[in-house]
């Protein structure tokens, strides 16, 4: 097995052949350049190289054209014909057209296997980012997650979170004393944000069965890494959902994978297309989290490659950790563009043979200014490189091919059927139903007791009228009686006020009235 991925160069008009050493593949990278300058081809040939080396790959397909990796390129095709000539020009002797083992994924379950996670796994920080919550609203969301843990209320899908927030709103006074202010306004704002998220397709993403990360790290029996392609053409229309999902995936890999130190090759490579969406309007806490993950995840054997139009889209703290650079043309039409061009050039180790600023501005389509790690991990001198041609189809595969690949996938049938097990929504609904039933029973008992008391009062009044209207224990002249007969009368009348007495009165009165 080769210890490097051939990238390109090597022709008379270019510098030395450029190779990405596999042992530095987990040192992350950047693919940048204006639209139409060849970023997709660079992404494609790197994914092919890692797959051939037995490294699984995860990448997002923004425009749908990466799906062609499931098919071999056509030597006689309009796009692929010139590639054979390019391969010969740069000395790429091992070039061949070939298909690669692809697994298609889709958050919406339409163009690939469904991808799901639970609300609990996403966590309050990423959910707050996803819903653009204020600091106060994020605090209430954190309280809701604490209540979920304490009350044993699993959060699996959006309806679980909606039910839990309703419960939190109802218990606001008590929770405010324990955790801090919980207002109806904050709860209502989160509920509205959840509704927006649901309308954007978030309901498809949250639920079970949740994605098993091991399914993203499969290797074929022949030793090639699977290329996991996420259909993102529809997903990217909800930029916050797209960016948060990919960041969640990166965070999950960081949490679950073991430390491996400095492996001979990565365990997994992750390509993050349209990376600027991750950082646009991102709060500092989120940027800090991305920086932490990028800094530490390489020790888990994971390489992260950001694809964006301009290096300025990536914060400096993260940009400094991207060791392998592929800079396609930057068009400097405005003062801001010229400043960005100079900044991009300053991040490269200079080459005395040419001016880096001019090289970045003037490279053509399919060419790039590259700097790859070498030796002991030191950035190589910047070079002008003609990127090697891809072995797979350039452009999207057709619908029939996609269906066939999905049907033959090693995870076919595992994620297609959603599961809705007992969780917060069902538990809280059962509690509410039990409380309503108990309240109804209490109300029925109270009504029955009131009716019994009223009936006893009526029967008592009837007994008094029949006995001549005298009050118990008193003579007709109003004097208290102390005779044995008066005491017996008082005792009898007292007993008649009870349930047994009421039945006795009814029996006596009934007999009297029948005798008349």
HELIX and SHEET records of a PDB file:
HELIX    1   1 UNK A   22  UNK A   27  5                                   6    
HELIX    2   2 UNK A   39  UNK A   52  1                                  14    
HELIX    3   3 UNK A   65  UNK A   70  5                                   6    
HELIX    4   4 UNK A   81  UNK A   89  1                                   9    
HELIX    5   5 UNK A  119  UNK A  131  1                                  13    
HELIX    6   6 UNK A  135  UNK A  151  1                                  17    
HELIX    7   7 UNK A  158  UNK A  170  1                                  13    
HELIX    8   8 UNK A  172  UNK A  179  1                                   8    
HELIX    9   9 UNK A  184  UNK A  199  1                                  16    
HELIX   10  10 UNK A  202  UNK A  205  1                                   4    
HELIX   11  11 UNK A  213  UNK A  216  5                                   4    
HELIX   12  12 UNK A  235  UNK A  237  5                                   3    
HELIX   13  13 UNK A  239  UNK A  256  1                                  18    
HELIX   14  14 UNK A  276  UNK A  279  1                                   4    
HELIX   15  15 UNK A  284  UNK A  296  1                                  13    
HELIX   16  16 UNK A  297  UNK A  300  5                                   4    
HELIX   17  17 UNK A  311  UNK A  313  5                                   3    
HELIX   18  18 UNK A  316  UNK A  319  1                                   4    
HELIX   19  19 UNK A  335  UNK A  346  1                                  12    
HELIX   20  20 UNK A  356  UNK A  362  1                                   7    
HELIX   21  21 UNK A  399  UNK A  407  1                                   9    
HELIX   22  22 UNK A  424  UNK A  466  1                                  43    
HELIX   23  23 UNK A  484  UNK A  496  1                                  13    
HELIX   24  24 UNK A  499  UNK A  515  1                                  17    
SHEET    1   A 2 UNK A   4  UNK A   8  0                                        
SHEET    2   A 2 UNK A  18  UNK A  21 -1                                        
SHEET    1   B10 UNK A 113  UNK A 114  0                                        
SHEET    2   B10 UNK A 102  UNK A 106  1                                        
SHEET    3   B10 UNK A 227  UNK A 231  1                                        
SHEET    4   B10 UNK A  56  UNK A  61  1                                        
SHEET    5   B10 UNK A 268  UNK A 273  1                                        
SHEET    6   B10 UNK A 302  UNK A 308  1                                        
SHEET    7   B10 UNK A  29  UNK A  32  1                                        
SHEET    8   B10 UNK A 324  UNK A 327  1                                        
SHEET    9   B10 UNK A 367  UNK A 371 -1                                        
SHEET   10   B10 UNK A 383  UNK A 386 -1                                        
SHEET    1   C 2 UNK A 373  UNK A 374  0                                        
SHEET    2   C 2 UNK A 378  UNK A 379 -1                                        
END                                                                             
